[in-house]
Amino acid sequence: MFVPCSPQVQRPAPVGRRGRAGALGFTTPELNARAPRDLGPAVAGCGEGVSTSRICETGLSERGGLPYRSVLYLVDRASR
């Protein structure tokens, strides 16, 4: 049986590897300034975001203004 993770999916413009500037973003905050500034408006109206990198989840959550979680979280939630 197919169980969708969400009834609606919105994919903002490609973010690339700029959510948190890797682990260096934790110790060198100015690197995070390159993170997408327009992510918030692009995900307005969304309830949560999905990422494949825990480090990026924190940066994307800050920039997007909504919680980003691992794709594994969605698989776990859909399997219940």
Buried (B, 14 or more C-beta within 10 A) or exposed (E): EEEEEEEEEEEBEEBEEBBBBBEEBBEEEEBBEEBBEEBBEBBEEBEBBBBEBEBBBBBBBBBBBBEBBBEEBBEEEEEE
